[in-house]
Amino acid sequence: MGVEMRRRGGMATLGAIVLLTGWIFLGITPASGADSVTDRLRRLEDAEEIRLLLHSYGRFLDARDFASFSGLFAEREGEWIGGMGRAKGRAAILKLMEDSIGTGTPGAPNLHVFSNEMISIDGDRAAAVSTWMFLVQAESRPQMVYVGRYEDLLVREAGRWRFLRRTVHAEIPPDAVAER
């Protein structure tokens, strides 16, 4: 029994040596269904940065800070598509927002609320879908005006996530001019 166990142990060792030699000299890597902890951590950090981008959009929109708002888009190729029209590039997005919504402090408090973010990341590109609600101050309580969804394509630009394209869909009421 002792000799048989030594043979099995020797065969296992020989098998491991052959496998490692193949990996090293032939460039073969072990098949892995799981990403490294570093890869998974990077995706989590990316998802959180994208989530922050989605929420910053609403914060800047509500404050009518369209300079910061347009800075959330890719510098040249960033595109906004919605009920007020379409604009490509930060300068064009800034102009569309100022012309359509106006500048200065909003006349009444308003708030964009976001939920149900679904984010898919692939290297330096990502896609996201989220739900939004637009509320305004009515007599003594908030009133929901619109509900819709965003469809986003995102890109990492200069180390930061930016909107490559944001498409705004107003669903309740349908086909409404959104982003007021």
C-alpha positions in Angstrom: 0.0 0.0 0.0 2.8 2.4 0.8 4.5 1.9 -2.6 1.2 2.5 -4.4 0.6 5.8 -2.6 4.1 7.0 -3.4 3.4 6.2 -7.1 0.2 8.2 -7.1 1.9 11.1 -5.3 4.7 11.0 -7.9 2.3 11.0 -10.8 0.4 14.0 -9.3 3.7 15.9 -8.9 4.8 15.0 -12.5 1.4 16.1 -13.8 1.7 19.4 -12.0 5.2 20.0 -13.4 4.0 19.2 -17.0 1.1 21.6 -16.6 3.2 24.4 -15.2 5.8 23.9 -17.9 3.1 24.2 -20.6 1.8 27.4 -19.0 5.2 29.0 -18.8 6.8 27.9 -22.1 3.8 27.7 -24.3 2.0 30.7 -23.0 -1.0 28.7 -21.9 -2.9 30.2 -19.0 -5.3 28.3 -16.8 -8.9 28.6 -17.7 -10.7 30.8 -15.2 -14.4 31.5 -15.0 -13.8 34.1 -12.3 -12.1 37.4 -12.6 -9.4 38.5 -10.2 -10.4 40.4 -7.1 -8.7 43.4 -8.6 -10.9 43.2 -11.8 -14.0 42.8 -9.7 -13.1 45.7 -7.4 -12.4 47.9 -10.5 -15.9 47.1 -11.9 -17.5 48.0 -8.5 -15.6 51.2 -8.4 -16.6 52.0 -12.0 -20.2 51.2 -11.3 -20.2 53.5 -8.3 -18.6 56.3 -10.3 -21.2 55.9 -13.0 -24.0 56.0 -10.4 -22.5 59.2 -9.1 -22.5 60.6 -12.7 -26.2 59.7 -13.1 -27.1 61.5 -9.9 -24.9 64.5 -10.6 -26.8 65.0 -13.8 -30.0 65.5 -11.8 -28.4 67.8 -9.2 -26.9 70.1 -11.8 -30.1 70.0 -13.9 -32.2 71.0 -10.9 -29.8 73.8 -10.0 -29.7 75.0 -13.6 -25.9 74.7 -13.4 -25.6 73.9 -17.1 -21.9 74.5 -17.3 -21.3 71.7 -14.8 -24.2 69.7 -16.4 -22.6 69.8 -19.9 -19.2 68.9 -18.3 -20.7 65.4 -17.5 -20.7 64.6 -21.3 -17.7 63.5 -23.4 -16.0 66.6 -24.6 -16.6 66.4 -28.4 -18.8 63.4 -28.9 -21.1 63.7 -25.9 -24.7 63.8 -27.1 -28.0 64.6 -25.4 -31.3 63.5 -27.0 -34.7 64.3 -25.6 -38.0 66.1 -25.9 -36.4 69.5 -26.3 -34.2 68.4 -29.2 -30.8 67.0 -29.7 -27.3 68.4 -29.1 -23.8 67.0 -29.6 -20.7 68.4 -27.9 -20.5 70.2 -24.5 -21.0 73.7 -26.0 -24.1 72.6 -27.9 -25.6 70.8 -24.9 -25.0 73.9 -22.7 -26.8 76.1 -25.3 -29.7 73.8 -25.7 -30.3 73.6 -21.9 -30.0 77.4 -21.4 -32.2 78.2 -24.4 -34.9 75.5 -23.5 -34.9 75.7 -19.7 -33.4 79.1 -18.9 -30.7 80.3 -16.6 -30.7 81.5 -13.0 -32.5 80.0 -10.0 -35.6 78.0 -10.8 -38.8 79.9 -9.9 -40.1 77.0 -7.8 -38.3 74.1 -6.2 -37.9 71.1 -8.4 -36.3 67.7 -8.1 -35.2 64.9 -10.4 -35.2 61.5 -8.6 -33.5 58.5 -10.0 -33.9 54.7 -9.4 -33.5 51.3 -10.9 -30.1 51.8 -12.3 -28.9 48.9 -14.4 -25.2 49.4 -15.4 -23.2 47.1 -17.7 -19.4 47.8 -17.9 -17.1 46.6 -20.7 -13.6 48.1 -20.2 -13.7 51.8 -20.9 -17.3 51.7 -22.2 -20.5 51.2 -20.4 -24.3 51.2 -20.8 -26.9 52.2 -18.3 -30.7 52.3 -18.1 -32.4 54.1 -15.2 -35.8 55.4 -14.2 -36.4 59.1 -13.5 -39.2 61.1 -11.9 -39.5 64.9 -12.0 -41.2 66.6 -9.1 -42.2 70.2 -8.5 -43.5 72.0 -5.4 -47.3 72.1 -5.6 -49.4 74.1 -3.1 -48.4 72.2 0.1 -46.7 69.1 -1.2 -44.5 67.7 -4.0 -46.2 66.8 -7.2 -44.9 64.3 -9.8 -44.9 65.8 -13.3 -43.1 63.3 -15.4 -41.8 59.7 -15.1 -39.5 58.3 -17.7 -36.3 56.4 -18.4 -32.8 57.2 -19.5 -30.8 55.1 -21.9 -27.1 55.9 -21.6 -23.9 55.0 -23.4 -20.9 56.0 -21.3 -17.2 56.3 -22.0 -14.1 56.7 -19.8 -12.5 60.0 -20.9 -9.3 61.2 -19.3 -9.9 58.7 -16.4 -13.5 59.8 -15.7 -16.8 58.4 -16.8 -18.8 60.7 -19.1 -22.0 60.4 -21.1 -21.3 59.5 -24.7 -25.0 59.6 -25.4 -28.0 60.1 -23.1 -31.4 59.5 -24.5 -34.3 60.8 -22.4 -37.7 59.1 -22.7 -40.8 60.6 -21.0 -43.2 57.7 -20.4 -45.8 59.4 -18.1 -47.2 61.4 -19.7 -46.0 59.8 -23.0 -44.2 61.9 -25.5 -44.1 64.9 -23.2 -41.5 67.5 -23.4 -39.2 66.3 -20.6 -36.5 67.9 -18.5 -38.4 71.0 -17.4 
